[in-house]
Amino acid sequence: MPPAHSPSSPGSPDSPAPQGVSAPPSGGGNDAIDALDGRLIRLLAEEPRIGVLECSRRLQVARGTVQARLDRLQAKGVISGFGPEVDPAAIGYPVTAFATLEISQGQGADVRTHLAGVPEVLELHTITGIGDMLVRIVARSNADLQRVIDRVVGFDGIVRSSTAIVLENPVPYRILPLVDQAAAE
């Protein structure tokens, strides 16, 4: 396996770290992850139940290096969790829709609080362009979607909404291609 860092002059930021010590990532303007971080993230994504010791064996680095990398990636917010990925359809919510909401001036915080209280709201983004917020919602059926939309927009701070039902998801949420690109930079 190639080393995570290529040596340059002694003491430079690109010098390799001592064995078992996590060196800071280097690269063209990318201070988030390096090649070893990318390989570690890919391994954890492909096998989320793998342990630190097995990661170190497969990546051919010291266990302490893997643990230090994990700790750093978590502290920087690169890795934000290790929880299970749950498919809403598998738990009875096969309909997904996106609602664009226009909100009253100064009502953003109240609308956020309202939407956080709706279990079928999976994500909320504030956006530019037409509308102020984009909400991903799920429902048990198309008829149930109407109930969810009524609950979402049944708040005085929401002026107008537009909803689009998802027909297919040919490229589901993914992160590994981006991780690979960032690790290569």
C-alpha positions in Angstrom: 0.0 0.0 0.0 1.3 3.5 -0.8 2.0 5.7 2.2 -0.6 8.2 3.2 1.9 11.1 3.0 4.8 11.5 0.6 8.0 12.6 2.2 9.5 15.9 1.4 12.0 17.9 3.4 12.4 16.9 7.1 10.0 18.7 9.4 7.8 19.9 6.6 4.0 19.5 6.9 4.3 16.8 4.2 6.8 14.7 6.2 5.4 11.3 7.3 4.3 11.0 10.9 6.1 8.6 13.2 4.8 5.0 13.0 1.4 4.7 14.8 0.9 8.5 15.0 -1.8 10.2 12.9 -0.3 12.9 10.8 -2.5 15.8 9.6 -3.9 15.4 6.1 -2.2 17.2 3.3 -3.1 18.0 -0.2 -4.0 20.7 -2.6 -6.2 22.9 -0.4 -8.1 19.9 1.1 -7.4 19.8 4.8 -10.4 17.5 5.6 -9.2 14.1 4.5 -6.3 12.3 2.9 -5.9 8.9 1.1 -5.8 6.9 4.3 -8.9 8.7 5.7 -10.7 8.0 2.4 -9.8 4.3 2.6 -11.0 4.2 6.3 -14.3 5.9 5.5 -14.9 3.6 2.5 -14.2 0.5 4.7 -16.6 1.7 7.4 -19.3 2.5 4.8 -19.0 -0.9 3.2 -18.8 -2.7 6.5 -20.3 -0.6 9.2 -20.0 -3.2 11.9 -16.3 -3.7 11.5 -14.1 -3.0 14.5 -11.1 -0.8 14.9 -8.7 -3.8 15.1 -10.0 -5.3 11.9 -9.8 -1.9 10.2 -6.2 -1.6 11.1 -5.5 -5.1 9.8 -7.2 -4.5 6.5 -5.7 -1.0 6.0 -2.3 -2.3 7.2 -1.7 0.4 9.8 -1.5 0.4 13.5 -4.6 0.1 15.6 -3.7 3.4 17.3 -3.5 5.1 13.9 -7.0 3.9 13.0 -8.4 5.1 16.4 -6.6 8.5 16.1 -8.0 8.9 12.5 -11.5 8.0 13.6 -11.3 10.4 16.6 -10.0 13.3 14.4 -12.6 12.6 11.6 -15.4 12.7 14.2 -14.0 15.8 15.9 -13.9 17.6 12.6 -17.5 16.5 11.7 -16.3 14.4 8.7 -17.9 11.3 10.3 -21.1 12.3 12.0 -22.5 9.0 13.1 -22.4 5.2 13.0 -26.1 4.6 13.3 -28.0 2.2 11.1 -29.4 3.5 7.8 -33.1 3.0 7.8 -35.2 2.7 4.6 -38.5 4.6 5.2 -40.3 2.3 2.7 -39.2 -0.8 4.8 -41.0 0.6 7.9 -44.2 1.5 6.1 -43.5 4.9 4.4 -43.0 4.1 0.7 -44.1 7.5 -0.6 -41.4 10.3 -0.7 -42.1 13.9 -1.7 -40.4 17.2 -1.7 -42.3 20.3 -0.6 -41.1 23.8 -1.3 -42.4 26.2 1.3 -42.7 30.0 1.2 -42.8 31.5 4.7 -43.8 34.8 6.2 -41.0 37.3 7.0 -39.5 36.7 10.4 -41.3 33.3 10.9 -38.3 31.1 10.1 -37.5 29.9 13.6 -41.2 29.2 14.4 -41.6 27.2 11.1 -38.4 25.2 11.8 -39.8 24.3 15.2 -43.1 23.3 13.7 -41.6 21.1 11.1 -39.2 19.5 13.6 -42.4 18.2 15.3 -43.7 16.4 12.3 -42.2 12.8 12.3 -42.7 12.4 8.5 -40.3 15.4 7.8 -37.0 13.7 7.2 -35.0 16.8 6.1 -35.4 20.6 6.0 -33.2 22.9 4.0 -33.4 26.7 3.7 -32.9 27.5 0.1 -32.5 30.4 -2.4 -34.7 30.9 -5.4 -38.5 30.2 -5.5 -39.4 29.3 -2.0 -37.7 29.6 1.3 -37.5 26.0 2.5 -37.2 22.6 0.9 -38.6 19.7 2.9 -38.3 16.0 2.3 -41.3 14.2 3.6 -42.5 10.6 3.6 -46.0 9.0 3.8 -47.7 5.6 4.0 -49.6 6.2 0.7 -50.6 9.0 -1.7 -53.7 9.5 0.4 -51.6 9.7 3.6 -49.4 12.2 1.8 -52.3 14.6 1.8 -52.5 14.3 5.6 -48.8 14.9 6.0 -48.9 17.9 3.7 -51.9 19.3 5.6 -49.9 19.0 8.8 -46.8 20.5 7.3 -48.6 23.6 5.9 -51.1 23.9 8.7 -49.0 26.6 10.3 -49.6 30.4 10.1 -46.0 31.1 9.2 -46.2 29.1 5.9 -47.7 31.2 3.1 -47.6 28.8 0.1 -46.3 25.4 -0.7 -45.6 23.3 -3.8 -45.1 19.5 -3.6 -43.5 17.0 -6.0 -43.9 13.3 -5.5 -40.8 11.1 -6.0 -41.4 8.5 -8.7 -38.0 6.8 -8.7 -34.6 7.3 -7.0 -32.1 6.1 -9.6 -29.1 7.7 -7.7 -29.9 7.3 -4.0 -28.0 9.4 -1.4 -24.4 8.5 -1.7 -21.1 9.9 -0.4 -18.3 7.5 -1.3 -17.6 9.0 -4.8 -17.2 12.4 -3.1 -15.0 10.9 -0.4 -12.8 9.2 -3.1 -12.4 12.5 -4.9 -11.6 14.5 -1.7 -9.1 11.9 -0.6 -7.4 12.0 -4.0 -6.9 15.8 -4.0 
